[in-house]
Amino acid sequence: LDLFCCSRRRAAARRSAMPPRVVESMLSGSAREPFEESGDRCGQVRARCTDFVCGLLLAAALAVSGSLAGLAWSQGNLAALERYAYGRDFHGRLCGVDSEVRHYPLTFFTVAAGHAPVGNQSGAQLRRQLSPVCTSRCPRAEAGAKSRNVTARDPSLCPASDPALCAWYGGNATELGYYCLDPGVFDSEVTERASKWMQDIRACRWNLFVMPPLAIAVGFLFLLLVHRCGHVCVWTLPLLVTAAPVVFGGLAMYQAQLQEHGHAPLRLSASVLTSHDLRVVSYCLFALGAVFGVLLVCLAGTIRNVVSVLKVSSEFLTHVPAHMLQPFFFGLLQTVVVFTYIAIIVATASMGLQEGDQRTCLAVGDIYCLHWDTESQRYALAFLLFALYWVVNFLHALSHYCTAYAVGSWYCTTDVDLASGQRRLEGGGLTLCDCRLCSSAMCAGLVKHSGSLAFGAGVITIAKILRILTWWVAHKEEQQDMNPVTRCTRRVANTIAYCFTNFLQFVSEHAFTEIALTGLAFCPAAQRALAMSVMHPAMSALVRRVSGAVRVFGVVFIVVGTGAAYALLLVLAPPQGVTSLLAPVLVAGAVAFVIGAGIMQPFTTVAEAAWHCYCLETHRAQEVGSDMLRSTPRCVAHLASSEPHSESRCCGCCG
């Protein structure tokens, strides 16, 4: 291990001391201009617009989306979409909507009273005889009802105009939306489990409003734990893993000694462990603890680096607490965009939508009875989905830009309290409600670099769409009978697409950071970001993986904590009509996942942006021939000190 670590450090030192010519060329030219213009302040953004054409393309996509929305609202058949929510009875009235059946929102399918028993009929045979009827309550099964003639229901449950069809043949109808369906008859459309889940979600719909504030509170709790106890937790976990085998081994040895002095043997399930067995188990556990101890010593340096990365992010969020509100703003903005596009997509999908004959549709089990008489809306839907994905990625890029912009201002400030290390920013953000820095960052991103952000977002969008298409084609063809060579080729192509997409996303996200810190266009910023990753591969990988792991763990913590709290709330105060907590808790977990991803998004960006700032300041100091770094925060300097620079660091193990 020592030889391996020393060789790795020597290789990294050579890369850091003598960058290859290709890296020098990537850092030359326009990529060096910001350092010449920045004066005494690092990361000063140049006042010019970048990639203006890409910004116009995004604006054109938004304009086309608006035009499609207007066309869909004028030519779409939005009334037909109500069939997905409300049923239409045999008179053609929309249950729960039309005035005559307004008080009967549910739709069930039945036969007239006095009809012969339906017990021996299959679902397909019975569907041909059913008629839709509006009702205020779904019918329930009765013992032996299917073997008797169809009996009438309470007349008050159906409209007065339908006395003969206010009857039930004896099946067990379950509520799905505003439909009452017998799973034995409409087995191709809905299952009983799905219908029960829908009922549970509807019963808990008002309780779900407590989910966003609850998830936000859990997210702030996690950030507080990371800030206050992150370094302790990072060290405690490997220590516990190392100590656990030793402790259990000691207990096994103690039990073996007790048995040797005449005590009863330890019984584990149906087996009896003798003193010899316990000694063997204890020796194995001691050996495992020794292995973990050696690994802990060898990985001590890596654990220290993990603690340093956590300190960088937590210290920034402590000095600039207002930035913790930025994810909520962008999350709200993305929610508005997504719901707006969903409305446009639904309206566009209604173009050419027509209702069919109910008898024909029921015979094949289609309760909605809708079909399209044209396929032209498919192209519009494909464009809208692409535009939606592009706009969402653009908002993510803008959020990334704002975070990196704020980190640059925090890193480069000269107003620092030497005693406490508190960094005071002139642009605001020192309190939770002071959003001046976030506003300045957003204005700079939208006014000067919207084109570059749209460029990067478009690259990520196209790459991910191609990856999805590649996976879909490979999955579709793997279901067919093909030879092993073809199957292997498809999987290799899918893996290459996956790696290429991850590479583009990696370079694009780092490019967004460079755009915020240097004011470059997307391509030069991506070039510089890639060069920095080549020159500092170990530290770049460490920062990204540690911050990414903490982000994943934070999202899991928020989802589990919020779901557990919501489940406890439902247990203590269960809503009426709930049969199971599974579906409501799953919905709560989905909401918590979205909110948690938004809360933890800056965590990864902060550590990466701080490392970018350090690299920029280091290269600028090398250009002017100075070894003094004026702006580096102590937490970033501590992280940078762990990067290998010379062969003198090759001592000890991996520390």
Secondary structure as the mmCIF struct_conf table of DSSP 4:
data_model
#
loop_
_struct_conf.conf_type_id
_struct_conf.id
_struct_conf.beg_label_comp_id
_struct_conf.beg_label_asym_id
_struct_conf.beg_label_seq_id
_struct_conf.end_label_comp_id
_struct_conf.end_label_asym_id
_struct_conf.end_label_seq_id
HELX_RH_AL_P HELX_RH_AL_P1 ASP A 2 ALA A 17
BEND BEND1 MET A 18 MET A 18
HELX_RH_AL_P HELX_RH_AL_P2 ARG A 21 MET A 26
TURN_TY1_P TURN_TY1_P1 LEU A 27 LEU A 27
BEND BEND2 SER A 28 SER A 28
HELX_RH_3T_P HELX_RH_3T_P1 GLY A 29 ARG A 32
HELX_RH_AL_P HELX_RH_AL_P3 GLU A 33 GLU A 37
TURN_TY1_P TURN_TY1_P2 GLY A 39 ASP A 40
BEND BEND3 ARG A 41 ARG A 41
TURN_TY1_P TURN_TY1_P3 CYS A 42 GLY A 43
HELX_LH_PP_P HELX_LH_PP_P1 GLN A 44 ARG A 46
BEND BEND4 ALA A 47 ARG A 48
HELX_RH_AL_P HELX_RH_AL_P4 PHE A 52 GLN A 75
BEND BEND5 GLY A 76 GLY A 76
HELX_RH_3T_P HELX_RH_3T_P2 LEU A 78 TYR A 84
TURN_TY1_P TURN_TY1_P4 ALA A 85 ALA A 85
BEND BEND6 TYR A 86 TYR A 86
STRN STRN1 ARG A 88 ARG A 88
TURN_TY1_P TURN_TY1_P5 PHE A 90 HIS A 91
BEND BEND7 GLY A 92 GLY A 92
STRN STRN2 LEU A 94 LEU A 94
TURN_TY1_P TURN_TY1_P6 CYS A 95 VAL A 97
BEND BEND8 ASP A 98 ASP A 98
HELX_RH_3T_P HELX_RH_3T_P3 SER A 99 VAL A 101
TURN_TY1_P TURN_TY1_P7 ARG A 102 HIS A 103
STRN STRN3 LEU A 106 THR A 110
TURN_TY1_P TURN_TY1_P8 ALA A 113 GLY A 114
HELX_LH_PP_P HELX_LH_PP_P2 HIS A 115 PRO A 117
TURN_TY1_P TURN_TY1_P9 GLY A 119 ASN A 120
HELX_RH_AL_P HELX_RH_AL_P5 GLY A 123 ARG A 127
TURN_TY1_P TURN_TY1_P10 ARG A 128 GLN A 129
STRN STRN4 SER A 131 THR A 135
BEND BEND9 SER A 136 ARG A 137
TURN_TY1_P TURN_TY1_P11 ALA A 143 GLY A 144
HELX_RH_3T_P HELX_RH_3T_P4 ALA A 145 SER A 147
BEND BEND10 ARG A 148 ARG A 148
STRN STRN5 THR A 151 ALA A 152
HELX_RH_3T_P HELX_RH_3T_P5 PRO A 155 LEU A 157
BEND BEND11 CYS A 158 CYS A 158
TURN_TY1_P TURN_TY1_P12 ALA A 160 SER A 161
TURN_TY1_P TURN_TY1_P13 PRO A 163 LEU A 165
STRN STRN6 ALA A 167 TRP A 168
BEND BEND12 GLY A 170 GLY A 170
STRN STRN7 THR A 174 LEU A 176
TURN_TY1_P TURN_TY1_P14 GLY A 177 TYR A 178
STRN STRN8 TYR A 179 LEU A 181
TURN_TY1_P TURN_TY1_P15 PRO A 183 VAL A 185
BEND BEND13 PHE A 186 PHE A 186
TURN_TY1_P TURN_TY1_P16 ASP A 187 GLU A 189
HELX_RH_AL_P HELX_RH_AL_P6 GLU A 192 ALA A 203
TURN_TY1_P TURN_TY1_P17 CYS A 204 TRP A 206
HELX_RH_3T_P HELX_RH_3T_P6 ASN A 207 VAL A 210
HELX_RH_AL_P HELX_RH_AL_P7 MET A 211 GLU A 260
TURN_TY1_P TURN_TY1_P18 HIS A 261 GLY A 262
HELX_LH_PP_P HELX_LH_PP_P3 HIS A 263 PRO A 265
STRN STRN9 LEU A 266 LEU A 268
TURN_TY1_P TURN_TY1_P19 SER A 269 ALA A 270
STRN STRN10 SER A 271 LEU A 273
HELX_RH_AL_P HELX_RH_AL_P8 SER A 275 CYS A 298
TURN_TY1_P TURN_TY1_P20 LEU A 299 LEU A 299
HELX_RH_AL_P HELX_RH_AL_P9 ALA A 300 HIS A 319
HELX_RH_3T_P HELX_RH_3T_P7 PRO A 321 LEU A 325
HELX_RH_AL_P HELX_RH_AL_P10 GLN A 326 ALA A 349
TURN_TY1_P TURN_TY1_P21 SER A 350 GLY A 352
STRN STRN11 LEU A 353 GLU A 355
HELX_RH_AL_P HELX_RH_AL_P11 GLN A 358 ALA A 363
TURN_TY1_P TURN_TY1_P22 VAL A 364 GLY A 365
BEND BEND14 ILE A 367 TYR A 368
STRN STRN12 LEU A 370 TRP A 372
BEND BEND15 ASP A 373 ASP A 373
BEND BEND16 GLU A 375 GLU A 375
TURN_TY1_P TURN_TY1_P23 SER A 376 SER A 376
HELX_RH_AL_P HELX_RH_AL_P12 GLN A 377 CYS A 412
STRN STRN13 VAL A 416 VAL A 416
TURN_TY1_P TURN_TY1_P24 LEU A 418 SER A 420
STRN STRN14 ARG A 423 ARG A 423
TURN_TY1_P TURN_TY1_P25 GLU A 426 GLY A 427
BEND BEND17 GLY A 428 GLY A 428
BEND BEND18 LEU A 430 THR A 431
TURN_TY1_P TURN_TY1_P26 LEU A 432 CYS A 433
HELX_RH_AL_P HELX_RH_AL_P13 ARG A 436 LYS A 448
BEND BEND19 HIS A 449 HIS A 449
HELX_RH_AL_P HELX_RH_AL_P14 SER A 450 GLU A 478
TURN_TY1_P TURN_TY1_P27 GLN A 479 GLN A 479
BEND BEND20 GLN A 480 GLN A 480
HELX_RH_AL_P HELX_RH_AL_P15 PRO A 484 THR A 518
HELX_RH_AL_P HELX_RH_AL_P16 PHE A 522 MET A 535
BEND BEND21 HIS A 536 HIS A 536
HELX_RH_AL_P HELX_RH_AL_P17 PRO A 537 LEU A 572
BEND BEND22 ALA A 573 ALA A 573
HELX_LH_PP_P HELX_LH_PP_P4 PRO A 574 PRO A 575
TURN_TY1_P TURN_TY1_P28 GLN A 576 GLY A 577
BEND BEND23 LEU A 581 LEU A 581
HELX_RH_AL_P HELX_RH_AL_P18 LEU A 582 GLU A 623
TURN_TY1_P TURN_TY1_P29 VAL A 624 GLY A 625
BEND BEND24 ARG A 630 SER A 631
HELX_RH_AL_P HELX_RH_AL_P19 ARG A 634 SER A 641
TURN_TY1_P TURN_TY1_P30 SER A 642 SER A 642
BEND BEND25 GLU A 643 GLU A 643
BEND BEND26 SER A 646 SER A 646
HELX_RH_3T_P HELX_RH_3T_P8 GLU A 647 ARG A 649
BEND BEND27 GLY A 652 CYS A 653
#
